[in-house]
Amino acid sequence: MALGAGFGMIVGPITVLAAADFKGELLTASQSVAGVLRQLGSVLAVGIFISALTGAVSDAKSASIYDAEKHIAALNLSEEDQNRINHQIAYQINHQSHPSDQPAVSKTKEKALVTHVADKIRAKTSHQMTQAFASLYGKGISIRYSFMFACICLQKKGRLVNENGRGCSRNPS
């Protein structure tokens, strides 16, 4: 929703700026070029955002698996039980699946571990995923405003050259 609002606030001024200095056939051409560039920018922005989000989620999954292994190693379990639990947790995190029908440890050990380990891992994973998305989204906002500022500056510079016929001076001499 925030992305849509941001896009909506940018599209109007860019459309007006793209057509401000043109008349006749050049006005139609400028609108066509602005539309193509807007669509191209939208496609690239979505592609870059999804690519970065995928990388951030992958990093968060790896961090969650590492954190789970660290917590499981701290428990008083046999190495065989630790390996089975680590394998099962890694599979569940990577495939977003529910626990399998075959427990990694006996029912007694499982009940003792579920409360202690699983809740910590879920909370940590949720926190890491939220942080990954929040940091990525924060970067996207700054890039959007930088691009908008650059477009406005370039448009103003172009107008000053057209009005004065020479450079960027505001006061014609």
N, C-alpha and C positions, 0 to 999 in steps of 0.2 A: 504494500500500500504506500509506503514511504517512497519507494522507487518510482511509482506511478505519479505521485504528487510532484516529486522532483523533476521528472521528465516533463510533466505538464507546465511547470513554471519556467522551464528552459525553452520549450518549443515555441511558445508565442513570441518572446523577444527575438529569438534567432530568425524566425520567419519574417518579422518586421524589418530587422536589420539586413536580411538578405535582399529585400526588395526596395529598400529605402532610396537608392540612387538610380534606379533603372526605370525606363519608360518603354512602352510599346513591346516589340518583340524581345528586347533584352529583359523585360520584366518577366515574361513567360519563361524564358530560358533560365533566368536566375532562380525562379521558383522550382523549376525542374531539377536543377543542380542541387539546390538546397534540400529538396525531397530525397534525392538519391543519397546525398551525404548523410542526411538524418537516418535513413534506413540502414546504410552501411555502418554508421556509428552505433546504432542500436544492436545490430547483429554482432559486431565486434565486442561491444560492452557485455552482452549476455554471454558470449563465448569465453571471454577472459574471466568474468565473474564465476561462471560454472567451473572452469578449469582451476581457478584458485581455490574455490570452495572444496572441490574434490581433493586437492592436495592438502588443505587444512584438515579435512575430515580424516584423511588417511593418516596424517601425523597424529591426530587426536586418538585414533584407534591404536596406533603403535604405542603411544604414551600410556594408554589405558592397559594394554596387555603387559607392558613393562611394569607398571604399578601393581597390577594383579600378581605377577610373578614375585615381586618383592614382598608383598603381603603374605602370599602363600608360603614363601620360603621362611618367613618368621614364625609360622605355625609349627607345632610339634607333631609333624606327620612323617610317615616314611617317604623315602625318595620316590617310590613307585606311586604312592597316592598323590604326591605333589605333581609329578609328571602328568598323571591322568587329569587332575584338576586344571593344570595349566593348559593342556591340550584342549580340554572341553571349553574353557573360558575363551581361549583364542579363537576357536571355531565359532562360538556363539557371537563374539564381538564382530568378527570378520564377515559373518553371514547373517547377522541380525536375526538369529534363530532363538527358539526357546530351548530349554534344557532337554536333552535326549531322554529316552525311556531307560537307558542303562546308566545308573549312577556311577560316578568315578570312584566313590568310596562307599562304605557300608551306610545303611540308613542312619545308624547312630552317629557316625562321624559327620554325615551329611547334615543332619539337623543342627549339630553344634557349629558347623562351619558356615551354613547359610546365613545365619543372623550376623555372624562376626565379619565375614569376608564379602559376601555378595552385596550387602547394603553399602559398604564402603566403596566397592568397585563401581557400583551403579552411580552413586553420588559423584564420585571423582570423574567418571566418564561423562556424565551429564554436564558437569562444570567445564570440562575440557572442550566438549563440543560447543557449548555456549560461548566460551572464550574464543575459540577458533572462528566462529561465525562473526562475533562482535568485532574482533580485530580486522577481519577481512572487510566487513561492511564499513567500518570507520575509514579504511583506506579508500574505498570506492567513493565515499562522499567527498573527500578532499580532492580526488582526481576530477570528479565531475565539476566542482567549483573552479578548479584551476583551468579546466578546458573552457568553461563558460567565460571566465575572466579574459583568457587569451583571445577568444572569438570577439569579444566586445572591443578589446584593445586593437586588434587587427582591423576591425570594421571602422573604428574611429580614425585610425591612422590612414586608411584608404580614403575616407571622406575628406580629411584635411588636405591630402594631396590633390584630390579632384577639385576642391573649392579654390585652393590657392594656386595650384599649378606648380608649386615648388615646395617640397619638404613638409615638415610637421609644424610649422609656425602657426599659431592661432591668430596672430595679428598680421593681416596682409600689409606689406609696405609698398 
